[in-house]
Amino acid sequence: MTASMEMQRPRQDDDAQDVFSHLGKVNVDFVESTAGAIPTTYADLVESRISKVHRDYLMERHGTLELDPIPSIDPADPYNWPSWKKLANLVLVAVHACMGTFAAAGIIPAYKTISEEYGVTVQKASYLTSLQIAILGGAPLLWKPLSNRYGRRPIFLTSLICSLVNGVQFILYLFLGPETRYVGSNVNPDQPAWKREYLSLRRIDPTPFSWFEFVKPLTMVICPCVMIPAAAYAMVFLLSNVLATVEVPELLQQKFDLNTEQLGLQFLGPIIGSLIGEQLGGTLSDLWMNTRAKKTQRKPEPEYRLWLSYIGFICSIVGLIVFLVCTQESEEGRWNVSPIIGIAIGAAGNQIVTTVLITYAVDCYPTDAASVGVCITFVRQIWGFLGPFWFPPMFETVGVAASAGIGCALIVSVSVIPILFLHYLGRGWRPDVNV
């Protein structure tokens, strides 16, 4: 609908007839909804743009028109799902995503056993994890186009079938995981929503495949508001996650003479740190943006969220210093909790940076959210894949404690400084999200 029709009172009958002939399918209630005064609030603006039937459905389902984006009138639209269904899918997807990295990291405590069994060094044993990190980064380039055509549910179920150890999760997702790839239509569907969500295993998007679609997410690297957060996040992930987990056997197991079980307990540090960091990066981030929105009476600019990323950078730098310095200064053969505290602090910083920077990039390109996620994941995983190849030589050349200086310099130069520029110049580098 044109701006003049949205913001002005209806004209005479002959003009109204022209509007009907031009729009064709516009509902009479929709046209009548523009007959009031000029919209002054977001809810009034939404009310002026949708039909009466649509408006009544949203009020009955959500109790408000203050919705962004505006859900359709279809119960199969994920925006219209009840909270329990959204939460169930969130848990299932989170657990499934966790299993990929869990499988990669699960063998870390056994590096020494693997090295002895196959007659290789601990460093070479760590490449088993590095390889999985690289695969996790490249696989979404294949799955994204397939899930766009056939739906996310069939791809999800196929992946669970391929991983027989997740049989329980397959059963749960079969009954609790409806299709989330929603393709809207102006035609009223004949089938009920539950049949389309759970029983439909067909191609939902007839658009032909093209080779470019498999690499299209990588073209997002030309967007500064995606590439700068991706690089900044990847560097923090490399030093606060990969280094602080993959190198633990080489640094702590030999230093404190730990067995496999004792080594595994050292990972309580990053688990606790990540849980704390997610509360700061998730809950605090939403509260930060909502408070700003209430204060200014409008949606805040995405750059306002970047203020919280500096907390993550500081925690990552502090955690890296504590971990490496305390590891070198600790007494041989006598376990010390200080390095684990450093790992926990770094993990909290990594989680804050993860949530804030990925959310910022998606806020800048909301219509390309899937491509943004695939691009950032690819950059992060390939960056992390390379780390274990040069960490041990760095430790041998400059020392464990001095390596903290190199890591801090990398975080400042690749993460902090570029984000500072993005913070103040990003508005001119991205599309206007309020259009």
C-alpha positions, 0 to 999 in steps of 0.5 A, a space after each residue: 500500500 502506498 504511503 498516501 493511502 496509509 497516512 491520509 483519509 479516504 478520497 471520493 468514491 471514484 478514487 476509491 474505485 481506482 484503488 480497488 482496481 489497482 490492488 485487486 485482492 485488498 480486503 474491504 475491511 483492510 481499506 476501511 481500517 485506514 479510515 481513522 485518524 493518522 496513526 500515532 503509535 506502532 499499534 495504530 500503524 499495524 491496525 491501519 495496515 491489516 484487515 479486520 479479520 487479521 487484527 481480530 485474530 492477532 488480538 485473540 491469539 497474542 492480546 496485542 498488536 505491538 508485534 514485530 514482525 507481524 505474524 500471519 493469520 495461519 496457526 502454522 506460522 511459528 510466530 503464532 505457536 504457543 509458548 510451550 511449543 516454541 520452548 520445546 523446539 528451542 530445547 530440541 534444537 539446542 540439544 542437537 546443536 550441543 551434540 556436534 560440539 560435544 562429540 568434538 570436545 568429548 575426546 579431549 580428556 583422552 588425548 593422552 590415551 590416544 597418543 599412547 595407543 597410536 604412537 603419536 604426539 598429543 598435539 597430533 591427537 588434538 587434530 581429531 577435534 580440529 577436523 570436526 571443528 572444520 566440518 561443523 563450519 562447512 556443513 551448514 553450506 550444504 544443509 541450508 539450501 536443502 532445508 529451504 526447499 524441503 523444510 527444516 523438519 525433514 533435514 533435522 529428522 534425517 540427521 538424527 536418523 544418521 546419528 543412531 545414538 540420538 534415538 531418544 531425541 529423534 522420537 522427541 522431535 518426531 512428536 514435538 518438533 513441527 516444521 519451522 520453515 514457514 512459507 506464507 500464502 494468500 490462499 486459505 490452506 485446506 489441510 489443518 495446521 497440525 497435518 502441515 506441521 507434522 505429516 507433510 514431507 514434501 518439497 515446500 519451495 519449488 524454486 530450482 536449485 543453483 550452485 550459487 545458493 550453496 555458497 551464497 551465505 559466504 557473500 555476506 563477508 562483503 558486508 562490514 556489519 557481518 564480517 567485522 563481528 564475524 572476525 571479532 567473534 572468531 578471534 575471541 572464540 579461538 583464544 577463549 574457547 579452542 585454546 582453553 579446551 584443546 590445549 588443556 591436556 598438553 598444558 594441565 595434564 602434564 603440569 599436574 600429572 592428571 589422569 583422564 577422569 581428573 582431566 575431564 573435571 577441569 572442564 567444569 570451568 568453561 561450563 560454569 563460565 559459559 552459563 554465567 556469560 549467557 545470562 549476561 549476554 542474553 538476558 542483560 542484552 535484551 534488558 539493555 535494548 528494551 530499556 533503551 526502547 522505552 526511554 526513546 519510544 522507538 526501536 534502538 539502533 543495532 549499534 547500541 547493543 555493541 556496548 555490551 560486547 566490551 564486557 565480553 572482550 575484557 573478560 576474554 582478555 582477563 581470562 586468557 591472562 589468568 589461565 596462561 600465567 597461572 599455568 606457568 607459575 603453578 607448582 609442578 605436580 600440585 593441582 591449582 584451581 587458578 588456571 580453571 578460574 581463568 578458563 571460566 572467566 574467558 568462557 563467560 567473555 566468549 559467551 557474551 561476545 557470541 550472543 551480542 555480536 551474532 544478534 547485532 549482525 542479524 539485527 542489521 540483516 534480519 531478512 538474511 538471518 540464516 545466511 548471516 548465521 551460516 557465514 559467521 559459523 563458517 568464519 568461526 569454525 575455520 578460524 578455530 580449526 587453524 588454532 591447534 596447528 600453531 598453539 604448541 609452537 607458540 608455547 615452545 617459542 615464547 613460553 606459556 605465560 608470554 603467549 598471553 601477551 600475543 593472545 591479548 594483542 590479537 583480541 585487541 587488534 582483530 576484535 576490540 578496535 574493529 568493533 569500536 569503528 563499527 560502533 561509531 560508523 556501522 549505521 552508514 555501512 548497513 541498510 536502515 533497519 527501520 525502513 
